[in-house]
């Protein structure tokens, strides 16, 4: 019953094209297979592993299912399929468990087979950063071997010593524990001998431990449970690709300074592990193969390319790279076979495959072989104009045969007269021959057959040709004909027929040299854009900031501007300073001469009414009605803000100098601060230094401010003059406490009840208010 519900789902999601690499579905299927009998789970595992052949966790589940039923033959077969392509420690530990189980009752022969299995495992995954438990298990196994005589005991001790010495120079998670165990082992055998051996391997162990700490940083960035799927461009995949690249670069640097053979073995191991997760990345396969080739191992590089083509059979890049390697080492037959593999399917064969095979034949077999293939393959459905152009240029540039090249272009013209790109390539070839008569004939023939909407580039090239090779009359005639032809393709209509200054610029420019400045050129392009859109409803922001595009006009003129062709940028010249009192859309700056507390509160509580003289009440007014009189006065004393954020120092000064009641909790104040005098003007810019009006400070506030300035200078240790503004002064170390102490001392002597902004900070801001 369970198998009937799982198997159809697995066939649909795993073998289906759309969800073939659906990781979530694969995980669900693998978990469901754990609860099935091995006979029913096997087809599910086979389907999973056909899609994810390097998924070590699926292989491990599959193997353990057969081990659970003691099917040794099936288990051995599975291990032979997966071990060498899945260099993951948990899977290999599963393998050694199986070997020990099989040979545990076979005496000396079984012990020898187990030892060989351990050596086989350590030669493949012994350099893994997580291989510490494997080394410990191997050493424990060696210690458990019986020794019937002194010779066997000596051999056993030598084997244990060698295992320890290999383990302590391998950067693993357990390298420190292995070193301690090795020290104990040597000391237990002979303290005199231990001193020399330990001193010999101390530096190697120290180097391995340092490399382990560095390698650990790179390994921690890798997701070791990730399944190999084709790249989709997701952030996680890119991060994993970067993490593996970093680890490979680290290993290639040979940080442990070991011998070349050992270093290369470690790099190969890292590449093999990387391919378990980046199995569908052609660049990893290519890097692996080229690294082998540069290291002098051509045979290994060939094997890597063969595996790569098996993993990615549709990758033309890898086939060309493989063929290039074969050709460079003189294996022409093998390289030709790779090229022919791209041409076997006549329906899916690309024009590029034809071109590259023709070039290969000319390099390896000569001109006649390339010509014969070209003539034979012309009837192929994918034999596009690109092949004609490539073969003609090969004959002209490499074979020095302009006549053959001309004949090839003419033959192709009969089939590809409707291709503007082919016309332009043919015109370029004739330009190299300086054959102006045939160039004009080619343009005339092409323009007579091409529809106007497809002839834009051909007209442009014809105009440029006349500007370069023709006289003024012929140039003007071609330009006029071009305008007439292209005026029927766009919406500008008759406006395209008019002469413009852009035509002059186009005629008298050369390469990146222009008969005007870049500013003039941008202006002309904008005018051209406006002419095109003169009858359209254009957005105001686009007009104020120009076209915001780089467009090719009738003359082919383009701007030097790097403005995007699709992005419309804002007009920054219309930016204004933010003010919360300003009515949206009015563009009128708030008044800076408002006087009295009522005007200040109106400006604060209802910005639209204060600036617009009417309007709907702001909800902020309702909040102010429930505010205490002291807080109400404090809000009235707050300065105008030029920008979204007030100056914190000024706000703190107002807070400390305001006479907000400070009675005990639970006692309501009996008096409130004296209201602001009606004639006092409220400052709107205490730090800008502008000529806005400021209030006249009272005598008590001047004295209070002078005392504060004096105290501030004594505490800070500065010698600034009295014109220093609040912003320019460095803040004291305990600014808030100093102001609190000053407020407590001045509360008894200052009984005026003044809470105006001018009296609070006039001493500190004298430089900016003067």
C-alpha angles and dihedrals in degrees: 000000000000094000093053091056096047106040098059089048091051092050091049098046103033103038095033116104098227098049099024094123097035102145096193092053091048092053091050091051093048091051092048091051090059090070096048130086112264092250091059095037095052096075090050092051092047092053092046093049093047087063098033104031093164097048100122093186091058091048090049092052090047093050094045090052090061093040089056090060093041094243096156097172094054090044092054091049092052093048090052089056100047114026100078095046097042109056095180122136099224091055092048092048087054087054093052090049089055092049093049091048092051096046102033094102099041098087121215093353091054092048091053092049090049091050090051090050090052091050090048091051095046092049089059107033102012091105094055114119088234095049095100095103089052091056091047092049091048093051091047089052092051091050090052094057112109121242116206097184143012093270093055090046090053091049091049092051091049091051091050092048092051091049091052092047091052092046099050093054093051115092102234137141090259099046093114093049091048090052092052090048090049092051091051091047095052093044091050091054101042129337093203093051091041093061094060096041095047093048089051094053098035094089092044091051091048090052092048091050092051092048090048091057091052094043091049090062091057095043093051089064092058124092103222093188096055118124120227109253131159112272114272098175095250119155093243092053092049091050091051091049090052092047092053092046090054092049092049091050090049093052093045089057090064093225093182092054093228125157119291095250093053092044092051090049090054092048091050090051090052092049091050091051091047091054090056088070104023093043094139097048110105093195091062091051091048093049091049093050095045091047089055091048093050090048089058098255102119093162091055090049091052091051091050091052091049091052090046093055090049090052095041107025093166096055109114090180093063092046092053091046091049092047089049091054092049093048093047091056093046099256094134096161093053091047092049090051090055092050091048090052087066091054101046095093105061092190098052097033110121128222088241091060089055092049095049092046091051090052091047092051092050091050096047108025105022142248097303094055091052092047092049092052091047092053094045096047098048092097093059112118091231095049095117131177089270090073092052091050093046094049093045093051091046090054092047101042103031104025094036090225109136092169093059090045090052091050091050091052091049092049091050093048090067090060102032106037087123093059111091091193091057091050091053093049090050090049091051090052092051090048089058088054090048088232099152094165094058091042091059090045090051093051092048093049093047096046092049091059104033119087113243095250091057096043099068096103092042091053090048092052091045090053092048090049092054091047089054103037107015135071128254096267094052091046093052092047093052091047091052092048089049092053092049092049096045096041087075093056100056138051096245091083116177094006089076090062094061121099115246140180089254088071090058092048090050093050096048101041124098126196104309094344117105132185090231141042123274089251091056090046092053089048091053092050090051091051090050090052091048091051090054091050099035093114095041129089101254123196113250094231091055092052094047092051099036128250094310091211141093106229136174110233129197090283095049091245116158131188126247087223118113093213114141119258093228107028120089109204123211121257101251092187089076095056116124133190113268116250122174092211095057117106110237112255097012097097088204118134115233118258116265096196100065110136136199132031092276093060091045092051093046090052091048102041100039114022094176094053093044094055103026099041095233144014140115119333113258115238086235088075091065090054092051091054089067093047121110117249093247093053089042090057091046091053090050090055094054111113125240113270119232097201136003096293127055124219106268094209093056093048090050090050091054092047093051096044097044116100095232108161113261100188125145119288111275096024116108116218117249098204135039131209118278111266119252113271111256094232095054114108118221118230116233100186116037095166108029098078092226125148094254116137120268132192122260108249120233124239095254093048091050090053091046092050093047090051090050092050091050092049091047092053092049093050097043098039095227128141101205122148123248093263093071112121125224093251094052094050116091110239116252118248092251101021097159095051093049091053091047091052092048091049091052092050094045096046093082097047098042109067100151093101091220113160101169120139091234094057092045099057106009092110093051094043101041091116094057098039098050 
